[in-house]
Amino acid sequence: MNETLSTKDKLNLETAKIEWKDLQVFFAQGKLLIVEPSSDLVEVAGIIADNSLDKLESLIAKSQVSFATPSWIRESCQETTLLWAVVVSPYVIAQLDKN
């Protein structure tokens, strides 16, 4: 039986915990998006992967997703801070580890 995975299922399999120090290069390139802890990282990544612009604009308007800023980094991250991350090329989408 050949089961086709949904975009969300595929992205869920591709998430990983990663330390902030390993994401710094993506931040420097302007390719690091941050998802607020109250949102589902995989759901947001799926919206981006599917180019669902109306849904993405709504998330941006609600400040549920945004590009990482220097102030966010200063307030939220140390070198060993763990984040959940998934790649939706050309972006890395990350969220502070809730644990």
DRENPA-253371 format. One record per residue (C-alpha): x, y, z; residue in three letters; chain. Coordinates in steps of 0.02 Angstrom, whole numbers, plus 32768, in hexadecimal, padded with zeros to 4 digits. Each point is the difference from the previous one (the first is absolute). Example, Ala and Ser with C-alpha at 12.3 -4.5 7.8 and 13.67 -1.06 7.14 Angstrom:
<nodes>
<node px="8267" py="7F1F" pz="8186" code="ALA" unit="A"/>
<node px="8045" py="80AC" pz="7FDF" code="SER" unit="A"/>
</nodes>
This chain:
<nodes>
<node px="8000" py="8000" pz="8000" code="MET" unit="A"/>
<node px="8049" py="80A8" pz="7FCC" code="ASN" unit="A"/>
<node px="7FCA" py="8087" pz="8079" code="GLU" unit="A"/>
<node px="8023" py="80B4" pz="7FD3" code="THR" unit="A"/>
<node px="8030" py="8070" pz="8091" code="LEU" unit="A"/>
<node px="7FB5" py="80AC" pz="8010" code="SER" unit="A"/>
<node px="8071" py="8098" pz="8000" code="THR" unit="A"/>
<node px="7FE4" py="8010" pz="80BC" code="LYS" unit="A"/>
<node px="802F" py="7F4A" pz="801E" code="ASP" unit="A"/>
<node px="809F" py="8010" pz="7F98" code="LYS" unit="A"/>
<node px="8033" py="809F" pz="805B" code="LEU" unit="A"/>
<node px="7FDC" py="7FAF" pz="80A8" code="ASN" unit="A"/>
<node px="807C" py="7F76" pz="7FD4" code="LEU" unit="A"/>
<node px="8083" py="8083" pz="7FD3" code="GLU" unit="A"/>
<node px="7FFB" py="8066" pz="80A1" code="THR" unit="A"/>
<node px="8093" py="7FFA" pz="8075" code="ALA" unit="A"/>
<node px="8042" py="8051" pz="809E" code="LYS" unit="A"/>
<node px="8094" py="8071" pz="7FDB" code="ILE" unit="A"/>
<node px="8069" py="8076" pz="8069" code="GLU" unit="A"/>
<node px="7FFA" py="80B9" pz="7FDD" code="TRP" unit="A"/>
<node px="80B9" py="8004" pz="7FD4" code="LYS" unit="A"/>
<node px="7FD9" py="7F8F" pz="7F6B" code="ASP" unit="A"/>
<node px="7F78" py="8075" pz="7FC0" code="LEU" unit="A"/>
<node px="8067" py="80A0" pz="8006" code="GLN" unit="A"/>
<node px="8036" py="7FF3" pz="7F4A" code="VAL" unit="A"/>
<node px="7F49" py="7FFC" pz="7FC7" code="PHE" unit="A"/>
<node px="7FDB" py="8097" pz="806C" code="PHE" unit="A"/>
<node px="8093" py="805C" pz="7FB1" code="ALA" unit="A"/>
<node px="7FBB" py="7FD5" pz="7F53" code="GLN" unit="A"/>
<node px="7F52" py="8041" pz="802C" code="GLY" unit="A"/>
<node px="7FB7" py="7F52" pz="7FEC" code="LYS" unit="A"/>
<node px="7FCA" py="7FD9" pz="80B3" code="LEU" unit="A"/>
<node px="7F47" py="800A" pz="8026" code="LEU" unit="A"/>
<node px="7FC3" py="7FF3" pz="80B3" code="ILE" unit="A"/>
<node px="7F5A" py="7FB2" pz="8031" code="VAL" unit="A"/>
<node px="7FB4" py="8037" pz="80A5" code="GLU" unit="A"/>
<node px="7FEF" py="7F76" pz="8083" code="PRO" unit="A"/>
<node px="7F42" py="8006" pz="7FFB" code="SER" unit="A"/>
<node px="8000" py="7FCB" pz="7F48" code="SER" unit="A"/>
<node px="8020" py="7F55" pz="7FB4" code="ASP" unit="A"/>
<node px="80AC" py="8002" pz="7FAC" code="LEU" unit="A"/>
<node px="7FD3" py="7F78" pz="7F82" code="VAL" unit="A"/>
<node px="7F5A" py="8052" pz="7FD5" code="GLU" unit="A"/>
<node px="8056" py="80A6" pz="7FDF" code="VAL" unit="A"/>
<node px="8087" py="7FAA" pz="7F98" code="ALA" unit="A"/>
<node px="7F76" py="7FAB" pz="7F9C" code="GLY" unit="A"/>
<node px="7FAD" py="80A7" pz="7FDD" code="ILE" unit="A"/>
<node px="80A5" py="8044" pz="7FC0" code="ILE" unit="A"/>
<node px="8027" py="7F63" pz="7F9A" code="ALA" unit="A"/>
<node px="7F53" py="8004" pz="7FB1" code="ASP" unit="A"/>
<node px="800F" py="80BB" pz="7FD7" code="ASN" unit="A"/>
<node px="7F5D" py="8024" pz="805C" code="SER" unit="A"/>
<node px="8019" py="80BB" pz="7FFB" code="LEU" unit="A"/>
<node px="7F5B" py="8031" pz="8052" code="ASP" unit="A"/>
<node px="8023" py="7F8E" pz="8095" code="LYS" unit="A"/>
<node px="80B5" py="803B" pz="800B" code="LEU" unit="A"/>
<node px="7FCC" py="80B7" pz="7FFB" code="GLU" unit="A"/>
<node px="7F87" py="7FDD" pz="808E" code="SER" unit="A"/>
<node px="8089" py="7FAF" pz="8069" code="LEU" unit="A"/>
<node px="8074" py="8093" pz="7FDF" code="ILE" unit="A"/>
<node px="7F78" py="807C" pz="802F" code="ALA" unit="A"/>
<node px="7FE5" py="7FA1" pz="80A4" code="LYS" unit="A"/>
<node px="80BE" py="7FFD" pz="8020" code="SER" unit="A"/>
<node px="7FFC" py="7F42" pz="8000" code="GLN" unit="A"/>
<node px="808F" py="7FF7" pz="7F81" code="VAL" unit="A"/>
<node px="8089" py="807D" pz="7FD8" code="SER" unit="A"/>
<node px="80B3" py="800E" pz="7FCB" code="PHE" unit="A"/>
<node px="807A" py="7FEF" pz="8090" code="ALA" unit="A"/>
<node px="803D" py="80A9" pz="803D" code="THR" unit="A"/>
<node px="809A" py="802F" pz="8064" code="PRO" unit="A"/>
<node px="7F92" py="8030" pz="8094" code="SER" unit="A"/>
<node px="7FA6" py="7F58" pz="7FFC" code="TRP" unit="A"/>
<node px="80A8" py="7FA7" pz="7FFD" code="ILE" unit="A"/>
<node px="8043" py="8066" pz="8094" code="ARG" unit="A"/>
<node px="7F63" py="7FDF" pz="8066" code="GLU" unit="A"/>
<node px="7FE6" py="7F49" pz="7FD3" code="SER" unit="A"/>
<node px="80A2" py="7FA9" pz="7FD3" code="CYS" unit="A"/>
<node px="80A4" py="7FC9" pz="8047" code="GLN" unit="A"/>
<node px="8078" py="7F96" pz="7F98" code="GLU" unit="A"/>
<node px="7FB8" py="7F5E" pz="8045" code="THR" unit="A"/>
<node px="7F48" py="8034" pz="7FFD" code="THR" unit="A"/>
<node px="7F9E" py="7F74" pz="7FAC" code="LEU" unit="A"/>
<node px="7F84" py="8026" pz="7F77" code="LEU" unit="A"/>
<node px="7F92" py="7F8F" pz="7F98" code="TRP" unit="A"/>
<node px="8024" py="801F" pz="7F49" code="ALA" unit="A"/>
<node px="7FCB" py="7FCA" pz="7F53" code="VAL" unit="A"/>
<node px="803C" py="8036" pz="7F55" code="VAL" unit="A"/>
<node px="7F88" py="8044" pz="7F7F" code="VAL" unit="A"/>
<node px="807C" py="803C" pz="7F7F" code="SER" unit="A"/>
<node px="8043" py="8083" pz="7FFE" code="PRO" unit="A"/>
<node px="7FCB" py="801B" pz="80B6" code="TYR" unit="A"/>
<node px="8021" py="7FAC" pz="80A5" code="VAL" unit="A"/>
<node px="7F66" py="800B" pz="806D" code="ILE" unit="A"/>
<node px="8022" py="7FF1" pz="80BA" code="ALA" unit="A"/>
<node px="7FAA" py="8007" pz="80A8" code="GLN" unit="A"/>
<node px="8045" py="8002" pz="80AF" code="LEU" unit="A"/>
<node px="7FFC" py="7F52" pz="804C" code="ASP" unit="A"/>
<node px="7F6F" py="7FFD" pz="807A" code="LYS" unit="A"/>
<node px="8054" py="7F81" pz="8072" code="ASN" unit="A"/>
</nodes>
